Amino acid sequence: MVLTCPFCKVTHLTKQGLYRLTRIVLDIDSFYILATESLHCVKCKKNQIGWSEAILDQLDPATRSTFPVQMMYHSACDTRVIYLLRHRG
């Protein structure tokens, strides 16, 4: 799959290595750490984080469904937790 730059929408993004920050994700019975790639646009020279909505929105639904995390500004929550909260009595 080819990802395009969300800023200039013209070129392909290249990998820049791991993004410097990780996120702690709340799961049903524990926490886990999420890391991502930093992506770089060759044309406009801007960087993008792999878990950003602009990148995730480019994925097909089957691939997107394998990313079970709802990202927030400083935290993240596994979608299983969100599902349980929505369906509790």
C-alpha positions in Angstrom: 0.0 0.0 0.0 1.3 3.5 -0.9 0.6 6.3 1.5 0.4 9.9 0.3 1.4 13.0 2.1 -1.6 14.6 3.9 -0.1 18.0 3.4 0.8 18.2 -0.3 -1.2 15.1 -1.3 1.2 14.4 -4.2 4.1 12.2 -3.2 4.7 9.0 -1.4 5.9 8.9 2.2 9.1 7.3 3.1 10.1 5.7 6.5 12.2 7.8 8.8 12.5 5.2 11.6 10.7 4.9 14.9 8.8 7.9 16.2 10.6 9.2 19.3 7.5 8.9 21.6 5.5 5.9 22.5 2.0 5.7 24.0 0.7 3.6 26.8 -2.5 2.0 25.8 -5.2 1.0 28.3 -6.5 -2.5 27.6 -9.2 -4.5 29.5 -6.9 -6.2 31.9 -3.5 -4.5 31.4 -1.6 -1.8 29.6 0.7 -2.1 26.5 3.1 0.2 24.8 2.4 1.4 21.2 5.2 2.6 18.9 5.0 3.8 15.3 7.0 4.9 12.3 7.8 8.5 11.6 7.0 9.1 7.9 8.7 11.8 5.7 7.5 13.5 2.6 10.2 13.9 0.0 8.5 16.8 -1.7 7.3 19.2 1.1 9.8 17.9 3.7 7.2 17.5 6.4 7.0 14.6 8.8 3.9 12.6 9.8 3.3 10.2 12.6 2.2 6.7 11.6 -0.8 6.6 13.9 -2.3 10.0 12.9 -5.8 10.0 11.5 -4.6 11.4 8.2 -2.5 8.2 7.7 -5.0 5.8 9.2 -7.8 7.2 7.0 -5.8 6.0 3.9 -6.0 2.4 5.0 -8.6 0.0 3.7 -11.2 -1.1 6.3 -9.6 -4.6 6.7 -6.2 -3.2 7.5 -7.6 -0.4 9.6 -9.4 -2.9 11.8 -6.1 -4.4 12.8 -5.3 -1.2 14.6 -7.4 -1.6 17.7 -6.6 1.7 19.4 -8.4 4.9 19.8 -5.8 7.6 20.0 -6.2 10.7 22.2 -4.0 13.7 22.8 -1.8 12.2 25.6 -3.2 8.7 26.0 -4.7 5.8 24.1 -7.4 3.2 24.7 -7.9 -0.2 23.2 -11.2 -0.5 21.3 -12.2 -3.5 23.4 -12.4 -1.2 26.4 -14.5 1.3 24.4 -16.8 -1.5 23.3 -17.3 -2.7 26.9 -18.1 0.8 28.1 -20.7 1.4 25.4 -22.4 -1.9 26.0 -22.5 -2.1 29.8 -25.9 -2.0 31.4 
